[in-house]
């Protein structure tokens, strides 16, 4: 039984590398949120605006990451990956992407004090 029934390996790699790039973009949004919190003068010294901007960026980051994972699974299933292989490889890939995302996020927000 052939577990991998991919029609186009280069396209599958392209989809995978796009997903990894999107993890970096999502983490960069969180980095921007941290910069706004650390430098409130960027928001004209309005505390509520600083936290609103940071919250919007963090929410956008999480949304981008979730859409990224769903898009990868959907694109790989359309490429012809078998259900068992999609379940196994997809689950491992999703775990690795989330691990990378959480590692970057924890490094970015380390040392941020919300209450000065």
C-alpha positions as CSV (number, residue, x, y, z in Angstrom):
1,X,0.0,0.0,0.0
2,X,1.4,3.3,-1.1
3,X,0.9,5.9,1.7
4,X,2.1,8.9,-0.4
5,X,-0.1,9.5,-3.4
6,X,1.1,12.9,-4.3
7,X,0.8,14.0,-7.9
8,X,3.3,16.9,-7.8
9,X,6.1,16.9,-5.2
10,X,7.5,20.4,-6.2
11,X,4.1,21.9,-5.7
12,X,3.7,20.2,-2.3
13,X,7.1,21.6,-1.3
14,X,6.1,25.1,-2.5
15,X,2.9,24.9,-0.4
16,X,4.9,23.7,2.6
17,X,7.6,26.5,2.3
18,X,4.8,29.1,1.9
19,X,3.3,27.8,5.2
20,X,6.6,28.1,7.0
21,X,7.0,31.7,5.6
22,X,3.6,32.6,6.9
23,X,4.6,31.4,10.4
24,X,7.3,34.0,10.3
25,X,4.9,36.7,9.2
26,X,2.5,35.8,12.0
27,X,5.4,36.0,14.5
28,X,6.5,39.3,13.1
29,X,3.1,40.8,13.8
30,X,3.5,39.8,17.4
31,X,6.9,41.4,17.4
32,X,5.3,44.6,16.2
33,X,2.8,44.4,19.0
34,X,5.6,44.1,21.5
35,X,7.4,47.1,20.0
36,X,4.3,49.2,20.4
37,X,3.9,48.2,24.0
38,X,7.6,48.9,24.8
39,X,7.5,52.3,23.0
40,X,4.1,53.9,23.8
41,X,5.2,57.2,22.2
42,X,4.5,55.6,18.9
43,X,0.8,55.7,19.9
44,X,0.9,59.4,21.1
45,X,1.1,58.3,24.8
46,X,-2.5,57.1,24.9
47,X,-2.3,53.9,26.9
48,X,-5.6,52.5,25.7
49,X,-4.5,53.0,22.1
50,X,-1.2,51.2,22.7
51,X,-3.0,48.1,24.1
52,X,-5.7,48.3,21.4
53,X,-3.1,48.3,18.7
54,X,-1.1,45.5,20.4
55,X,-4.3,43.4,20.8
56,X,-5.3,43.9,17.2
57,X,-1.8,42.9,16.0
58,X,-1.8,39.8,18.3
59,X,-5.3,38.8,17.2
60,X,-4.3,39.2,13.5
61,X,-1.2,37.1,14.2
62,X,-3.2,34.2,15.7
63,X,-5.8,34.4,12.9
64,X,-3.0,34.3,10.3
65,X,-1.5,31.3,11.9
66,X,-4.8,29.4,12.1
67,X,-5.6,30.3,8.5
68,X,-2.1,29.2,7.5
69,X,-2.6,25.7,9.0
70,X,-6.0,25.2,7.5
71,X,-4.8,26.4,4.1
72,X,-1.9,24.0,4.2
73,X,-4.1,21.0,5.1
74,X,-6.6,21.9,2.4
75,X,-4.0,22.5,-0.3
76,X,-2.2,19.2,0.5
77,X,-5.5,17.3,0.4
78,X,-6.2,18.9,-3.0
79,X,-2.7,17.7,-4.2
80,X,-3.9,14.1,-3.8
81,X,-2.3,13.2,-0.5
82,X,-4.0,10.0,0.8
83,X,-6.2,10.4,3.9
84,X,-4.0,8.3,6.2
85,X,-0.8,10.1,5.0
86,X,-2.5,13.5,5.3
87,X,-3.5,12.6,8.8
88,X,-0.1,11.4,9.9
89,X,2.2,13.9,8.0
90,X,-0.3,16.7,8.4
91,X,-0.5,16.2,12.1
92,X,3.2,16.2,12.5
93,X,3.6,19.3,10.3
94,X,0.9,21.2,12.3
95,X,2.6,20.3,15.5
96,X,6.0,21.5,14.2
97,X,4.5,24.7,12.9
98,X,2.7,25.4,16.2
99,X,5.9,24.6,18.1
100,X,7.9,27.0,16.0
101,X,5.2,29.7,16.4
102,X,5.0,29.3,20.1
103,X,8.8,29.3,20.5
104,X,9.1,32.6,18.5
105,X,6.2,34.1,20.4
106,X,7.6,33.2,23.8
107,X,11.0,34.8,22.8
108,X,9.3,37.9,21.4
109,X,7.2,38.6,24.5
110,X,9.8,37.6,27.0
111,X,10.5,40.5,29.4
112,X,7.5,42.6,28.3
113,X,5.8,44.2,31.3
114,X,2.2,45.1,30.8
115,X,2.1,47.1,34.0
116,X,5.0,49.5,34.3
